[in-house]
Amino acid sequence: MTRYTPIMIMGCTSDAGKSFICTALCRHFANRGVRVAPFKAQNMSNNAAVTPDGLEIGRAQYVQALAARIQPEARMQPILLKPQGDTQSQVIVLGRYDPVITATPWLARKPLLWQTVRESLHSLLRDFELVVIEGAGSPAEVNLRASDIVNMRVAIEAQANVYLVADIDRGGAFAHLLGTFLCLEPEERARVKGFILNKFRGDPSLLDEGIAWLRARTGVPTLAVIPMLPHLLPEEDNIAAITATQDRAAQVRIALVAYPYASNFDDLDPLRHEPGVAVALVRARAPLEDYDAVILPGSKNTAASLRYLLRSGLAAEIVRAARRGVMIYGICGGMQMLGNAIRDPLGLEDGDAAGLGLLDVTTELMPHKITRQRRVRWLGGNEVSGYEIHHGATSAGPRAHPHLDEGLGWQQENVLGVYLHGIFANTAYRQWWLSMLGWRGHSQDWSARLDAEFDRVARAVAAGWADALLIHRPQDALSSAGER
């Protein structure tokens, strides 16, 4: 099997475009016939996905695996941190919640987690011709160097070639690249083989002087200038991107309630990318009666999110909109908030809380976390598929009627709640729901649209420079890296 030197994409900042570029590279090389796999040692995000074998990983690596045309696996993203408080995160190790690691102080986690990271990385290096590795945040965060298990320590372990990305749309890109490079140790700088300028608007020739200036000071070439590119790919952990889809002339207007610890908001991607559908982000108290629907997404800390709704006044607006006939739709934690009560006898989140009382269901948070892909009967049509990811066990009262089979969804007049993430990716279901709101469009298969988008993004991002990154790995590199 041909083996290539691993490619590692690091950023000068968060949201520089690392996930986006890695996704494009995975599809580009898959289209070239290379057996490629993604890897990110550790991610912090509440936007998660469930693999076919029922394990939980970050959405970005799940999507990158699809772009690479392979099955997503937990080893592609072995450590997932899911924030559930200002200073607290649930730790997922190889797809499963680990209470011991979660209770361990941050700086003490490295020796406990590094071996898992290392084994996952080397298993991918053995099984695939090329591994495209994504960093986290920035390698210039020198205060985190001692506990690093995701950036330069991974690059050195994998003997990867590193490419630094800067978001030029923010300004200061050349300073970011130079400063990040200078913050690295000599061994780390030697791994940096190129710079990438992302999200550029305008004539690339305007950058020539800056690119020459940067190379004179670092010896590192700028390999690519990637244009600002609107796309359909899910955001890794940036709910604010949804604001770009607002359109007051749309046939259907949907309010997405953005409370703290909102999770899996990519559930709305198939809706917000339909022509004639506008999704607006609602963070603070505002009238909701003029919307056609209000959606409450999942939450990593349902009780804390619910208290925010009550404190901000958004809860009162949701109840008022429901009483005036607006469709209210809750997904997972959002569905739990719509119910009568959330009971937390073990203190898994923030204790018991009274719900909004719009759906006759009651939820009790359980110690065992359910993570599984599902295909169940939709009582208004045929089967729908998606995935579960929750601690709650929910029981329904007499006023809540089944909407999905097997206790996964209920309806009470104009209020709907489901446990099934990804439900709007089902074409017939999405068509039914939007048509009920007055939409006159025709839904297309979301998976097919996303697959076509991988190809479009790969052509726009990787053409003309990415093939030069394919460098044959020395015969002894794999074994020597594994001996470290």
N, C-alpha and C positions, 0 to 999 in steps of 0.2 A: 504494500500500500504506500502510495506517495505521501510524504509528510512535509508540511510547510511550517515555517516558523510562525508561532502564534502572533496574532495582531491584537494589540491592546489599545483601546480608545479611552483616553483620559481627558478631563475637562479642566479649564482654568476656574470654572465656577459650576455650581449646580445649574441645571437647565441650559447648559451650553449646547446640547444636542447630541450627547453621547449615545443615548438609547436609539435615537432616530438614525444616526449614522451606522451604528452596529446592525440595526435592522436592515438598512439598505445594503450593507456589505454581505450580510448573510444571504439575502436573495441574489445579489450579484454573483457571488461565488457558487451558489447552488445552481444558478443558470449556466455557469461555466463547467458544470459537472463535478465540482469539488464537493466531497463529503464534509460539510462544515457544521459546527455546533456553536451555540452561544454559551457564554459563561459570565457570571458576575458573582463574586464571592459573597458579598453581603449587600443587601438593599434595605432602605428604610422607606416603606410605603404601605398605605392601607388599600392600595389598588392591587388586589391579588387575583389569582386564578387557581383553578383546581385541575391537576393533571388527570389523564385517563385512569391512573391507578389510585386516585383519591388523595393526592398529596398537594400541599399548598405552596405556590411560588409567586414571585412578583409578576405582575402583568407584563412588564417589559420583556423578560426572558421567555415567557410563554409565547409572546408575539414573535420574538426573534426566532424561536424554534419553528413556528409555522412558516416564517419567511424562509428558513433553511430547508423547508419541506421534510422535517423530522418530527417525531413525537416529543412534546415537552416532557422533561424529567426534572425531578427535584435536584439532582446533582448539578444541573445547569445554574442553579441559584440556591446554594445550600443553606444560607443564613438569611432570614427575612425578619426585619424588625418592624413591628406594627404599633405605631404610637397610640396609646390609649390614655395619656395624661401629659402634662407639661414636661415631666421628668421621668416618665415611665413608658416602656414599650414591652409588648409581648414578643418573645423570641421564638421563632419557628426554625427548627433545625431539621434539615432534610425533609421538609414538608410537614413536620409535626410540631405542635406546641410543646416546648420544653420548659416546665415550671422551675426546674433547678437553675437553668441558665438565666431565665427571666428574673429570678431572685438574686442573682449574682451581680455585684457591683460592676460597672462598665469596664474599668481598667483591669479587673480580674478575669474578664471573659476570654481574652486573647489566647492564653494557653489551653483553654477548654475548647475553643472553636477552631483554632488554626489547623489541627490535624484533620478535622472534617473538611475544611476548605481544601487543604492540600490533597487529600485522597480523592475528592470530587474532581478537582482540576486534572490530576494525573490520569484518572480513569477516562476522562474525555480526550486527553491528549493521546491516549493509547487507542481509543476506539474511532477517532475521526482523523481525517487528513489535515484539517485546519480548525483551530478554535479561535473565535472572535471574542475577545474579552472586553468587558466594560468596567471602567473604574467607577468610583463613587465620589461625589463632591469634587474635591480637588486634591491632588497629591501635595500641594503647597501648604496644607494645613499642618504646620510643623508641630502644633500642640497635640496632634493625634498620632504623630509618628510612632511613638512607643507602642501604641495599641493597634497599629495598622494591620489589617488582614485582608484589605480589599484593593489597595492601590499598588505602590511600588514593591511591596513585599511579594505580591502576586506576580508582577512583571518579572522580577528576578527569579522567582521560583519556576516560572514557566519559560524563562529565557525568551521573553516576548519582545518584539519590536513595538515601541510605544509611539503613539501619534497624539499630540496635544491639540484639543479643540477649543476655540474661543468664539463666543457669541459676539460678532462684530456689531450687531444691531444695538447692543447695549452701550457701545462706545468703549474706548480704552482697550481695544483688543490687543494691540501690539504691546502695551504695558502689561496686560494680563499674561501674555505668552512669555515675555521676557522675565517678568517677576516670578512666574511659576517655575520656569527653567532654572533660574538662579537659586531658588529655594531648595532644589534637589541636591543630593549628595553626588559626588563625581561618578560613582558606579551607576547611579540612577540616570544622570544626564546622558551617559553613554548609551542607554537604551532608547533614548528619544531620537527617532529617525525622521520626524517630519511634523510640521504644523498644519492645522486645518482652520480656515476662517469660515464660519458658518453664519447663515442668515443674512447674507449680504444683499443690499438693494442698490442697483446702479451699475455703472461701468467698471468692470474689474480692473481696467488699466489704471484707475485712480489709486489703486493699492500698490502699484509697482515700487514706488519710492519707499514705502513702509516695509514691504517685504524684503527689499535689498538691505535696508537698515537693520532689520531683525536678523537676517542671515549673517551680516557682518559681525554682529555681537554674540551670536550663538554658534555659528557654523551649521545651523539646521535649516534645511529648505522648507518653504511653504508649499505643500504638495497640491492643495486644492482650495478653491474659493467656491463655496456652496451657496447658491442663491436662497433667498427667503422663499420657502416652498409650502404653500397650504397643502394639507394632506388629510387623509382619513384615519391615520394610524392612531391607536389609543395613546393617551397621555400616560406617562409613567406615574406621575403623582402631582398633576397641576390642574386642579379643578377650575382655576380661573380662565383656562383656555376656552371654556364653554361660552364665555361672554361674547365671543366672536360670531356666534350664530344668531344673534338677535336681529329680528326683522319685523317691524311693525306692520308691514304689508302682507305678512304670511297668512295662509289659510288657517293654521293652527298655531296657537301660542301656548307654550308650556313653561311653567315656573319650576325650576329645580331649586329646592331649599338646601342651602349650603351651610349646614351647621358644623361645629367643631367635630373632628374625627369622622367626617363623612368618608365613606369607603366605596370602592367598586363603582365609581360614577361613570366608568366606561359603559355601564349598562345602557346609558342613554345615547351612545354613539350612533346606533342604527336609526334612532329617532332624529337626532339633530343634524344628520347628514341627508335627510330626505328633503327634496325640494318642496318649498311651501310650508315647512315646519320650522318654527323658531323656538329655541330653548334659551330662557333668560335665567341668569344666576340671581338668586334672592338670598342675601345675607342678613339684612336688617328688616325691621318691621315695615311692611308696605302692603297696600290693599292688593288682594289676590283675586277679587271677583271678576276682573276683566280677562283673566286667563281661561283657556279652555280646559286645562288640567294643571294640577299641582303634584309634583313627584317628590317624595321623601326617599332618598337613596339609603343604602346601607350605612352602618356606623360601627366603628370599632369600640365605642363606648356609648351604648344606647342611652343609658340613664343620664350621662353628662350631656349628650346632644339634646335630649328631651328637656333637661333643665335649662339649657340655652334657649330653646324655643319658648319656654314659659317666661324666662327672665326678659327676653328681648321683645316680647309681645307678638312674635310670629305665630305662636300656638293659637292665640285668639284670632288671628287673621286666617289661619288654616281652617279653624272651626267655622268661622263666619262664611268663608267661601264654600265649605261643604254644605252648610245649611241653605245656601243660595243655588245649589245644584251643580257647582263646579266638580268635575271629576277629581277625586283625591286618590293617589296611587302610592302605596308604600312597598318598598322592596327590602326584605330581610329586616334589618334594624328599623327601617322606616315603617314597615308593617307593624312591628312590635310597638312602636310609639303610638300608632293609631288605635291601639287596643285599650282595654280597661286598665290594665296594670302590668308592670314588669317587676317580677319578684326575683330577688338576688340573695337567697339564703346563705350562700357561701362567700359573699363579698367579692365576686369575680370582677365586677365593675365598680359602680359607685353606690350600691345599695338599692333598696326598693324605690319604685317611683310609680306614681299614678299616670296612666296614659291619657291620650286626648279624648278617649271615649267615643270615637267615631266608628269603631269596628268591634263587634262583640267577641273579642278574643282576649285571652290572658296568657302571658308568657312567663315561664320560670327558667332562669339561666342555670344551665347544668355544667358540671365540670368537664364532661367529655365534649370535645369540639367535633361537629359533623363537617366533614369535607368530602364531597363526592359529586361526580357528574350524574345527572339524572335525565331520564326521559319518562314523562308522565302524561296522562290524558288531561287535556284541557276540556272542561265540561261544556264549552261553547263551540268546540270544534274537534280537531284531531289531536295528535300528540304534540307536545312541545318539549324541547330539550334545553338544558342549562346546567347549572351547578349550584350546590348548597355549600355554604360556609358560615356556620353559626353555632353558638352555644345554647340557644334557646329551644325549649320545648313548648309549643303553643297549642292550647286547647280552645275550641270555639263554643260559644253559647248559641242559643236558638235563633238569634237574629242574624247571625253570620252564616251565609250559605256557601257551600263549596264552590270554588272557582277552578282550582286545580285538584286533581286526584291526590290521594295518599297524604292528606293533611299539609299540602304545600301552598294553598292559597284559598282565600275567602273573599266574598263580596257582600256588602250590605248597602243596597241601593247604589248611590254614586260613589261609594268608597270601596276600593279594592286593595288587597294586601297579599303579597306572595313571598315565599322564601326563595324562589328560583331566580338566581342571577343569570343574566344573559337571555332573559325571556324575550326581549324585543328583537333579538337576532333571528327569531323565528318569523319567516316571511308572512305566513298566513295570519299569525297572531298580531303582528305589527300592523298589517293591513286592516284587520278587524278593528283594532283599538283606535287607530288614527281616523278611520272612516266614521267611527262612532262619534268622534269629536268634530266631524265636518270636513275632513281632508278629502280631496278629490284626486289624489295622485295614485300611482300604482307602485307598490313595493317590489324591489328587486332583491335577489338573494344576497344577504349581507356577506356571507363567507366568500362568495364569488367576487363581490366588489372589493373586499379586503385583499384577496389574493391578487387581483388585477392591480390594486394600489401598491402592493409590494413590488411588482414589476415596474410600474411607473416611477416610483421613488428610487428604485435601484438604478434605472436609466438616468434619472435626473441628477443623482448624487454621485454615483460611482464611475460613470463613463469618463474615460480618458486618463484616469490616474490610479484606480484601485488595482488593476492587474499588476502594476509594478510592486504592490505590497506582497505578492505571492513569491516568497523566497524559500527555496528548498532547505529544509532543516538538515543540519549535519547529522550523519549517521549516529554519532554518539551523544547527541544533545538530549534525547529523550531519557536515556538511561542515566546520564550524569545529573540531569535535573531531578530525577526521582531519587537520587542518593542524597540529596541535600538534607 
